[in-house]
Amino acid sequence: MGDYLATAGCFRMLTSLTEKYQLLEDILMFHIVHRIRAPFEKFRDGLKTLGVLQKIQQYPEAFRPLLCYSPTRLTAETLDELFIINWSETGSNKRMAENRIVAFWRDFLQDAQEDNRTTLQSILTFTTGSNVVPPMGFSPQPSLEFLHTGGKYPIANTCINCLRLPLYMEYEAFKEAMDFAIRNTQGFGMA
């Protein structure tokens, strides 16, 4: 830690235990403020070049969505639009079954938006491992696939953000399987 303290300008002998709070304050000041000052000033100078900084200072609320991330509330529609659907060939029997399951999926998302048993956040966590959409989106983008070879419950692969949906003939059976699978997983320790 000696090199770090020397770089921070905090390397000194402590003569009493109470001086540790001053040392801690100096370390925090270096780590949070002074360490990033030069890159911040370059960023500020770049914004000044075309008068952008002046406009940001003049209209801060107009620039807030561009410069500050704030997670948006998940809705059934936004969650549905987030997923790419990996369809089978148009006109095939598999495609007809997939059309039914996608309708069930969308109904399930609507139910999750209105009912608190399975939340939209828990569906997203089950599929991606994250309970919010990251500022830059997901990579890879979440996708839906179908379990044509059987399978009673949905299967999620959070490494590739893929949710494989089971095939059911009735919505209630589909909903029960989805609810059971999502509510009975650990969810990466997220509540």
CORJOTA-V355177 format. One record per pair of residues at least 12 apart in sequence whose ideal C-beta (glycine too) atoms are under 10 Angstrom apart, sorted by sequence separation. I is the first residue (numbers start at 1). J is the second residue. If there is no record, write none. Layout:
I/J ; I/J
This chain:
10/22 ; 11/23 ; 44/56 ; 86/98 ; 87/99 ; 119/131 ; 128/140 ; 130/142 ; 145/157 ; 153/165 ; 154/166 ; 165/177 ; 166/178 ; 10/23 ; 85/98 ; 128/141 ; 151/164 ; 153/166 ; 165/178 ; 10/24 ; 12/26 ; 109/123 ; 124/138 ; 128/142 ; 142/156 ; 143/157 ; 151/165 ; 152/166 ; 8/23 ; 10/25 ; 87/102 ; 108/123 ; 127/142 ; 151/166 ; 152/167 ; 163/178 ; 166/181 ; 10/26 ; 85/101 ; 127/143 ; 142/158 ; 148/164 ; 150/166 ; 151/167 ; 152/168 ; 9/26 ; 10/27 ; 85/102 ; 127/144 ; 143/160 ; 145/162 ; 146/163 ; 147/164 ; 150/167 ; 5/23 ; 8/26 ; 9/27 ; 105/123 ; 124/142 ; 142/160 ; 143/161 ; 144/162 ; 145/163 ; 146/164 ; 147/165 ; 148/166 ; 149/167 ; 8/27 ; 10/29 ; 83/102 ; 140/159 ; 141/160 ; 142/161 ; 143/162 ; 144/163 ; 145/164 ; 146/165 ; 147/166 ; 148/167 ; 163/182 ; 8/28 ; 9/29 ; 10/30 ; 85/105 ; 140/160 ; 141/161 ; 142/162 ; 143/163 ; 144/164 ; 145/165 ; 146/166 ; 147/167 ; 154/174 ; 5/26 ; 8/29 ; 9/30 ; 140/161 ; 142/163 ; 143/164 ; 144/165 ; 146/167 ; 152/173 ; 5/27 ; 8/30 ; 80/102 ; 83/105 ; 139/161 ; 140/162 ; 4/27 ; 7/30 ; 8/31 ; 138/161 ; 153/176 ; 154/177 ; 152/176 ; 153/177 ; 154/178 ; 5/30 ; 9/34 ; 80/105 ; 152/177 ; 153/178 ; 156/181 ; 1/27 ; 4/30 ; 8/34 ; 79/105 ; 80/106 ; 83/109 ; 151/177 ; 154/180 ; 155/181 ; 156/182 ; 4/31 ; 8/35 ; 79/106 ; 127/154 ; 129/156 ; 153/180 ; 154/181 ; 7/35 ; 80/108 ; 126/154 ; 128/156 ; 130/158 ; 152/180 ; 153/181 ; 154/182 ; 77/106 ; 80/109 ; 127/156 ; 128/157 ; 129/158 ; 152/181 ; 153/182 ; 156/185 ; 76/106 ; 79/109 ; 80/110 ; 126/156 ; 127/157 ; 128/158 ; 129/159 ; 158/188 ; 76/107 ; 78/109 ; 123/154 ; 125/156 ; 127/158 ; 128/159 ; 130/161 ; 153/184 ; 76/108 ; 77/109 ; 126/158 ; 128/160 ; 129/161 ; 76/109 ; 77/110 ; 79/112 ; 123/156 ; 125/158 ; 128/161 ; 75/109 ; 76/110 ; 79/113 ; 127/161 ; 128/162 ; 74/109 ; 75/110 ; 76/111 ; 78/113 ; 127/162 ; 128/163 ; 76/112 ; 77/113 ; 127/163 ; 76/113 ; 124/161 ; 126/163 ; 127/164 ; 74/112 ; 75/113 ; 76/114 ; 74/113 ; 105/144 ; 124/163 ; 73/113 ; 123/163 ; 79/120 ; 78/120 ; 79/121 ; 82/124 ; 102/144 ; 101/144 ; 76/120 ; 79/123 ; 83/127 ; 102/146 ; 74/119 ; 75/120 ; 79/124 ; 82/127 ; 101/146 ; 74/120 ; 78/124 ; 82/128 ; 98/144 ; 101/147 ; 73/120 ; 74/121 ; 76/123 ; 98/145 ; 73/121 ; 79/127 ; 98/146 ; 74/123 ; 97/146 ; 105/154 ; 74/124 ; 98/148 ; 82/133 ; 95/146 ; 97/148 ; 94/146 ; 126/178 ; 79/133 ; 94/148 ; 78/133 ; 82/137 ; 83/138 ; 93/148 ; 123/178 ; 126/181 ; 127/182 ; 82/138 ; 84/140 ; 126/182 ; 131/187 ; 74/131 ; 84/141 ; 86/143 ; 87/144 ; 88/145 ; 108/165 ; 118/175 ; 122/179 ; 125/182 ; 126/183 ; 131/188 ; 74/132 ; 83/141 ; 84/142 ; 85/143 ; 86/144 ; 87/145 ; 88/146 ; 105/163 ; 117/175 ; 129/187 ; 130/188 ; 73/132 ; 74/133 ; 82/141 ; 83/142 ; 84/143 ; 85/144 ; 86/145 ; 87/146 ; 123/182 ; 126/185 ; 129/188 ; 131/190 ; 71/131 ; 72/132 ; 82/142 ; 83/143 ; 84/144 ; 85/145 ; 86/146 ; 88/148 ; 105/165 ; 111/171 ; 118/178 ; 122/182 ; 125/185 ; 128/188 ; 130/190 ; 131/191 ; 71/132 ; 72/133 ; 82/143 ; 83/144 ; 84/145 ; 85/146 ; 104/165 ; 118/179 ; 122/183 ; 125/186 ; 126/187 ; 129/190 ; 71/133 ; 104/166 ; 117/179 ; 118/180 ; 125/187 ; 126/188 ; 69/132 ; 71/134 ; 79/142 ; 102/165 ; 104/167 ; 108/171 ; 112/175 ; 118/181 ; 119/182 ; 122/185 ; 125/188 ; 71/135 ; 80/144 ; 101/165 ; 104/168 ; 107/171 ; 111/175 ; 115/179 ; 118/182 ; 119/183 ; 69/134 ; 70/135 ; 101/166 ; 104/169 ; 117/182 ; 118/183 ; 122/187 ; 125/190 ; 69/135 ; 101/167 ; 104/170 ; 108/174 ; 112/178 ; 117/183 ; 121/187 ; 125/191 ; 68/135 ; 69/136 ; 98/165 ; 100/167 ; 101/168 ; 104/171 ; 107/174 ; 108/175 ; 111/178 ; 112/179 ; 100/168 ; 103/171 ; 104/172 ; 107/175 ; 111/179 ; 122/190 ; 98/167 ; 100/169 ; 104/173 ; 105/174 ; 109/178 ; 121/190 ; 122/191 ; 97/167 ; 100/170 ; 101/171 ; 104/174 ; 108/178 ; 112/182 ; 121/191 ; 97/168 ; 100/171 ; 103/174 ; 104/175 ; 108/179 ; 97/169 ; 94/167 ; 101/174 ; 105/178 ; 100/174 ; 104/178 ; 108/182 ; 86/162 ; 84/161 ; 83/161 ; 84/162 ; 86/164 ; 82/161 ; 83/162 ; 83/163 ; 85/165
